[in-house]
Amino acid sequence: MRTLGVMSGEMGLRERKKRQTYQAISDAAIALFLEKGFDGVSVAEVAAAADVSKPTLFRYFPTKEDLALHRFADHEDEAARVVAGRPPGTSPLDALHRHFLDGLERSDPVTGLNDDDGVLACHRPRCRPNSA
């Protein structure tokens, strides 16, 4: 959640509420997409399931596609963070390699190699945006 990060210290009430709302919308959307498929779910259904208004939903996720793809977008700068935070004396390639292997060990869905039912369901056409 890049846009909702805290610079330092403990998170205040407002920030916690924002994170909870973001997570509630995200979880509701993914659950509905897995159940009915992307095209079978309306934004209004996601908002109702998350107990928020449509305008609130759109403040967190500007498009319906963002509801399905945001979990991958949260990792778009991950490689840069891994390289920037690597230990002294470690090459960028070695740092990325180690990070990827650690992800595999944790069965991190971002690796694309995960047998969790929820992850596998998102690889099926029914869950993906604009699928037939």
Secondary structure in CASP SS format (residue, H / E / C, confidence):
PFRMAT SS
TARGET T0000
AUTHOR 0000-0000-0000
METHOD secondary structure of the structure
MODEL  1
M C 1.00
R H 1.00
T H 1.00
L H 1.00
G C 1.00
V C 1.00
M C 1.00
S C 1.00
G C 1.00
E C 1.00
M C 1.00
G C 1.00
L H 1.00
R H 1.00
E H 1.00
R H 1.00
K H 1.00
K H 1.00
R H 1.00
Q H 1.00
T H 1.00
Y H 1.00
Q H 1.00
A H 1.00
I H 1.00
S H 1.00
D H 1.00
A H 1.00
A H 1.00
I H 1.00
A H 1.00
L H 1.00
F H 1.00
L H 1.00
E H 1.00
K H 1.00
G C 1.00
F H 1.00
D H 1.00
G H 1.00
V C 1.00
S C 1.00
V H 1.00
A H 1.00
E H 1.00
V H 1.00
A H 1.00
A H 1.00
A H 1.00
A H 1.00
D C 1.00
V C 1.00
S C 1.00
K H 1.00
P H 1.00
T H 1.00
L H 1.00
F H 1.00
R H 1.00
Y H 1.00
F C 1.00
P C 1.00
T C 1.00
K H 1.00
E H 1.00
D H 1.00
L H 1.00
A H 1.00
L H 1.00
H H 1.00
R H 1.00
F H 1.00
A H 1.00
D C 1.00
H C 1.00
E C 1.00
D C 1.00
E H 1.00
A H 1.00
A H 1.00
R H 1.00
V H 1.00
V H 1.00
A H 1.00
G C 1.00
R C 1.00
P C 1.00
P C 1.00
G C 1.00
T C 1.00
S C 1.00
P H 1.00
L H 1.00
D H 1.00
A H 1.00
L H 1.00
H H 1.00
R H 1.00
H H 1.00
F H 1.00
L H 1.00
D H 1.00
G H 1.00
L H 1.00
E H 1.00
R C 1.00
S C 1.00
D C 1.00
P H 1.00
V H 1.00
T H 1.00
G C 1.00
L C 1.00
N C 1.00
D C 1.00
D C 1.00
D H 1.00
G H 1.00
V H 1.00
L H 1.00
A H 1.00
C H 1.00
H C 1.00
R C 1.00
P C 1.00
R C 1.00
C C 1.00
R C 1.00
P C 1.00
N C 1.00
S C 1.00
A C 1.00
END
